[in-house]
């Protein structure tokens, strides 16, 4: 291959060429990349340029560098666990896909307020009072970790005395309490991905250059009024999400 003529910093050009090779299958998962000398010869660039390109691809999570051996295309294993996001109900009992996960530590209970992110999800303005409950969970079979957060507006807690007294009530039990209070529940959930914050990387044991999945589930009551917000975060290389999709209603939200 002749000298690269694409615009941009030279190391970025080299990184783009290697990235394209990975996407095209030229460099297969688990296989070594050509040596520095071979990359220098192939792309007609200097050793520092090749090293900066490799460093950039490593930061993206596309390759891993094994000391004394070289650079390898990162082999992404299948997720260790599938988290069922469908909510099931039997009589007055509700179940979620992670109800059997174990708590790594005691739940953290605190008072907080809505932000520019959580406020709109709860149909509230910024600065409205909330109870917050954080749980660090682990799948008993694989050890995969997930961070679960429940945010309960004071207005919701006022409808059920138990929620005001014990905000750390399990989510499935919260559903039952709200149903007993006369609500016909539905749920709305969004899923996004982002890079973890330092404390999330440590708590969830996320490898370098690996994103986390972030779900935001809103429980809605009568008149589609938001009642609580749940957030679930897990390493994207350890967990995947599964949903049951039905076609017997034109509405996206399913009542119970």
TIFI-996961 format. One record per residue (C-alpha): residue number from 1; residue in three letters; z, x, y. Coordinates in pm, whole numbers, plus 32768, in hexadecimal, padded with zeros to 4 digits. Example, Ala and Ser with C-alpha at 12.3 -4.5 7.8 and 13.67 -1.06 7.14 Angstrom:
BEGIN
{1,ALA,{830C,84CE,7E3E}}
{2,SER,{82CA,8557,7F96}}
END
This chain:
BEGIN
{1,UNK,{8000,8000,8000}}
{2,UNK,{7FA7,8081,8158}}
{3,UNK,{8087,8092,8287}}
{4,UNK,{811F,7F43,82E7}}
{5,UNK,{8086,7EAF,8422}}
{6,UNK,{8158,7D71,8442}}
{7,UNK,{821D,7D38,8586}}
{8,UNK,{8396,7D6E,859B}}
{9,UNK,{8480,7E8F,8557}}
{10,UNK,{83F7,7F73,8448}}
{11,UNK,{851C,7F41,835B}}
{12,UNK,{84F6,7DC6,8383}}
{13,UNK,{8389,7DE6,8321}}
{14,UNK,{83E6,7EA6,81E7}}
{15,UNK,{84F9,7DAA,8197}}
{16,UNK,{83FF,7C8D,81C0}}
{17,UNK,{830B,7D33,80CF}}
{18,UNK,{8419,7D67,7FC8}}
{19,UNK,{849A,7C04,7FFE}}
{20,UNK,{833B,7B80,7FC3}}
{21,UNK,{8325,7C4F,7E86}}
{22,UNK,{8469,7BB6,7E08}}
{23,UNK,{83F1,7A55,7E58}}
{24,UNK,{82A4,7A96,7DA9}}
{25,UNK,{834C,7B1D,7C70}}
{26,UNK,{82D0,7C80,7C9F}}
{27,UNK,{843C,7CEE,7CA0}}
{28,UNK,{84F0,7C1B,7B9D}}
{29,UNK,{8663,7BB8,7B9A}}
{30,UNK,{8737,7CC9,7B01}}
{31,UNK,{8620,7DCB,7B16}}
{32,UNK,{863F,7F0B,7BE4}}
{33,UNK,{857C,7F38,7D24}}
{34,UNK,{849F,806C,7D43}}
{35,UNK,{855B,81A4,7DA9}}
{36,UNK,{8580,8208,7F15}}
{37,UNK,{8471,830D,7EE6}}
{38,UNK,{8383,820B,7E53}}
{39,UNK,{83C9,8114,7F6C}}
{40,UNK,{8392,8225,806E}}
{41,UNK,{8244,8278,7FD2}}
{42,UNK,{81DC,810D,7FA7}}
{43,UNK,{822B,809A,8107}}
{44,UNK,{81ED,81E5,81BB}}
{45,UNK,{833B,81E1,826F}}
{46,UNK,{8468,82C5,8291}}
{47,UNK,{859E,82CF,81B2}}
{48,UNK,{8680,8236,82C2}}
{49,UNK,{858C,8115,82E6}}
{50,UNK,{8594,80CF,8170}}
{51,UNK,{870E,80E0,816D}}
{52,UNK,{872B,7FEC,8291}}
{53,UNK,{863B,7EFD,81DE}}
{54,UNK,{870B,7F10,809E}}
{55,UNK,{8848,7ED8,8167}}
{56,UNK,{87B2,7DA1,8208}}
{57,UNK,{8749,7D11,80B8}}
{58,UNK,{88A1,7D5C,802B}}
{59,UNK,{8942,7C9F,814C}}
{60,UNK,{8861,7B75,80F8}}
{61,UNK,{88DC,7B7C,7F91}}
{62,UNK,{8782,7BC6,7F01}}
{63,UNK,{87D8,7D17,7E6E}}
{64,UNK,{890B,7DD6,7DFD}}
{65,UNK,{893F,7F4B,7E0D}}
{66,UNK,{89E4,7FEE,7CE0}}
{67,UNK,{8A75,8140,7D35}}
{68,UNK,{89C5,8255,7C7C}}
{69,UNK,{88B8,816F,7BF0}}
{70,UNK,{87F8,80DB,7D13}}
{71,UNK,{879B,7F87,7D9F}}
{72,UNK,{8768,7E57,7CC0}}
{73,UNK,{86E1,7CFD,7D02}}
{74,UNK,{880E,7C1C,7CF6}}
{75,UNK,{8810,7B3C,7BC3}}
{76,UNK,{88A4,79ED,7C25}}
{77,UNK,{895D,7955,7AFC}}
{78,UNK,{8968,77E2,7ABD}}
{79,UNK,{8A91,7740,7B6C}}
{80,UNK,{8BCA,774B,7A97}}
{81,UNK,{8C2B,75E3,7AD5}}
{82,UNK,{8B8F,7498,7B39}}
{83,UNK,{8C60,73BC,7C1C}}
{84,UNK,{8C19,724C,7BEA}}
{85,UNK,{8C22,71AA,7D41}}
{86,UNK,{8C08,7044,7CC3}}
{87,UNK,{8D44,6F75,7CEF}}
{88,UNK,{8D9F,6E98,7BC7}}
{89,UNK,{8E92,6D76,7BB8}}
{90,UNK,{8F44,6CCC,7A98}}
{91,UNK,{9019,6BAA,7B0A}}
{92,UNK,{90F5,6C32,7C20}}
{93,UNK,{90C2,6D9D,7BBA}}
{94,UNK,{8FC5,6E83,7C62}}
{95,UNK,{8F41,6FD2,7BE3}}
{96,UNK,{8E7F,70EB,7C8B}}
{97,UNK,{8DC3,7209,7BEA}}
{98,UNK,{8ED6,7307,7C32}}
{99,UNK,{900A,7236,7BE0}}
{100,UNK,{905C,7318,7AB8}}
{101,UNK,{904F,745A,7B84}}
{102,UNK,{9198,7514,7BA7}}
{103,UNK,{9243,7563,7CF0}}
{104,UNK,{9257,76D9,7D2C}}
{105,UNK,{936F,76A9,7E28}}
{106,UNK,{9436,7592,7EC9}}
{107,UNK,{9371,74B6,7FBD}}
{108,UNK,{938E,750F,812D}}
{109,UNK,{93E4,73DD,8200}}
{110,UNK,{93BC,73E8,837A}}
{111,UNK,{9367,7322,84B0}}
{112,UNK,{921F,7366,855C}}
{113,UNK,{911B,72B4,862F}}
{114,UNK,{8FAC,725F,8620}}
{115,UNK,{8EA8,735C,868E}}
{116,UNK,{8D42,733D,8701}}
{117,UNK,{8CE5,734F,858F}}
{118,UNK,{8DE8,7271,84E7}}
{119,UNK,{8E09,7171,8600}}
{120,UNK,{8CAD,70D7,85DB}}
{121,UNK,{8CD4,70C5,845F}}
{122,UNK,{8E12,6FFC,848D}}
{123,UNK,{8D88,6F2A,85A8}}
{124,UNK,{8E85,6FC1,8698}}
{125,UNK,{8E7B,708D,87D3}}
{126,UNK,{8EEA,71F5,87EA}}
{127,UNK,{9062,7233,87E8}}
{128,UNK,{90CE,7100,871F}}
{129,UNK,{9203,7137,8644}}
{130,UNK,{91D8,7179,84D0}}
{131,UNK,{92A2,71D6,83A0}}
{132,UNK,{9205,72FC,82E9}}
{133,UNK,{923A,7363,817E}}
{134,UNK,{91A0,74A1,80EF}}
{135,UNK,{9193,74E5,7F7A}}
{136,UNK,{9113,7618,7EC3}}
{137,UNK,{9094,75AC,7D6D}}
{138,UNK,{9019,7660,7C37}}
{139,UNK,{8F4B,75E3,7B13}}
{140,UNK,{9027,761A,79DE}}
{141,UNK,{8F00,7684,7903}}
{142,UNK,{8E3F,7773,79E3}}
{143,UNK,{8F38,77D3,7AF1}}
{144,UNK,{8E40,7766,7BFD}}
{145,UNK,{8EF7,771C,7D41}}
{146,UNK,{8EC6,7609,7E41}}
{147,UNK,{8F72,75BD,7F89}}
{148,UNK,{8FB4,744B,7FC1}}
{149,UNK,{901F,73B7,810E}}
{150,UNK,{9083,7252,8163}}
{151,UNK,{9092,71DE,82CE}}
{152,UNK,{9144,7092,8306}}
{153,UNK,{913C,6FF1,8461}}
{154,UNK,{928A,6F6A,84D6}}
{155,UNK,{91E3,6E16,84F6}}
{156,UNK,{9197,6E19,8380}}
{157,UNK,{92F5,6E8E,8328}}
{158,UNK,{9384,6D6D,83F4}}
{159,UNK,{92DD,6C7C,8301}}
{160,UNK,{938C,6D13,81D3}}
{161,UNK,{94F2,6D8B,81F8}}
{162,UNK,{94D0,6E75,80CC}}
{163,UNK,{93BF,6F3E,8179}}
{164,UNK,{949A,6F74,82AB}}
{165,UNK,{95C2,6FE1,81D6}}
{166,UNK,{9502,70B0,80D6}}
{167,UNK,{93AC,7119,815D}}
{168,UNK,{9384,71FF,802F}}
{169,UNK,{934E,70D2,7F4D}}
{170,UNK,{9230,7124,7E5C}}
{171,UNK,{90DC,70A9,7EDA}}
{172,UNK,{90AC,6FBF,7DB1}}
{173,UNK,{91F9,6F1C,7E00}}
{174,UNK,{9199,6F02,7F70}}
{175,UNK,{9068,6E37,7F05}}
{176,UNK,{914B,6D50,7E3E}}
{177,UNK,{923C,6D29,7F65}}
{178,UNK,{9122,6CD3,8055}}
{179,UNK,{908E,6BDE,7F5C}}
{180,UNK,{91E2,6B38,7F34}}
{181,UNK,{91F1,6B1E,80B1}}
{182,UNK,{90BD,6A3F,80A2}}
{183,UNK,{8FA2,6B35,80D8}}
{184,UNK,{8E5C,6B24,801A}}
{185,UNK,{8E0D,6C96,8007}}
{186,UNK,{8CC4,6D4C,801F}}
{187,UNK,{8C7E,6EBF,8045}}
{188,UNK,{8B8A,6F93,8107}}
{189,UNK,{8B5D,7104,80C0}}
{190,UNK,{8A9B,7223,8158}}
{191,UNK,{8A68,737D,80C1}}
{192,UNK,{8A20,74BE,817C}}
{193,UNK,{8A2B,7633,813B}}
{194,UNK,{8AAC,774C,8216}}
{195,UNK,{8B3C,78A7,81FF}}
{196,UNK,{8CB4,78A7,81C2}}
{197,UNK,{8DBB,7906,82BD}}
{198,UNK,{8E8F,7A36,825B}}
{199,UNK,{8FB6,7962,81E4}}
{200,UNK,{8ECC,7880,811D}}
{201,UNK,{8E2A,79AB,8076}}
{202,UNK,{8F7F,7A28,8008}}
{203,UNK,{900F,78DA,7F97}}
{204,UNK,{8ED5,786C,7EDE}}
{205,UNK,{8E89,79C9,7E55}}
{206,UNK,{8D28,79C0,7EE0}}
{207,UNK,{8C4D,7AF6,7EA1}}
{208,UNK,{8BB4,7BAE,7FC7}}
{209,UNK,{8A80,7B11,8066}}
{210,UNK,{8ABA,79C6,7FAF}}
{211,UNK,{8AC0,7876,8061}}
{212,UNK,{8BAE,7758,801C}}
{213,UNK,{8B5D,75EA,7FEA}}
{214,UNK,{8C0E,7500,80D9}}
{215,UNK,{8C1F,738B,8092}}
{216,UNK,{8CA4,728B,8189}}
{217,UNK,{8CFF,713D,80EC}}
{218,UNK,{8D61,7018,81C8}}
{219,UNK,{8E15,6EEF,812C}}
{220,UNK,{8DB5,6DB2,81E3}}
{221,UNK,{8E70,6C69,81DD}}
{222,UNK,{8E23,6B0D,8258}}
{223,UNK,{8D0F,6AF8,835D}}
{224,UNK,{8CA9,6C5A,82F7}}
{225,UNK,{8DC9,6CEB,83BF}}
{226,UNK,{8E1C,6E56,8364}}
{227,UNK,{8F78,6E75,82CC}}
{228,UNK,{8F9C,6FDD,8252}}
{229,UNK,{8ECE,711B,8240}}
{230,UNK,{8ECB,7208,8118}}
{231,UNK,{8E30,7362,811A}}
{232,UNK,{8DEA,7432,7FE3}}
{233,UNK,{8D7F,759E,7FF1}}
{234,UNK,{8D19,767A,7ECC}}
{235,UNK,{8C52,77B8,7E93}}
{236,UNK,{8AE3,7763,7E64}}
{237,UNK,{8ABF,785E,7D48}}
{238,UNK,{8BDB,77C1,7C80}}
{239,UNK,{8BB0,764B,7CAB}}
{240,UNK,{8AA5,7543,7CC7}}
{241,UNK,{8AC3,73D4,7D22}}
{242,UNK,{8A4B,72AA,7C59}}
{243,UNK,{8A1F,7142,7CCC}}
{244,UNK,{89D0,7000,7C19}}
{245,UNK,{88B5,6F4E,7CCC}}
{246,UNK,{886C,6DDF,7C94}}
{247,UNK,{8752,6D02,7D0C}}
{248,UNK,{87EE,6BAA,7CEF}}
{249,UNK,{8843,6B8D,7E62}}
{250,UNK,{8776,6BDD,7F99}}
{251,UNK,{88B1,6C5D,8043}}
{252,UNK,{8915,6DC9,802A}}
{253,UNK,{8A87,6D74,8025}}
{254,UNK,{8B10,6CDB,7EE8}}
{255,UNK,{8C40,6BF4,7EFD}}
{256,UNK,{8D49,6BEE,7DEF}}
END
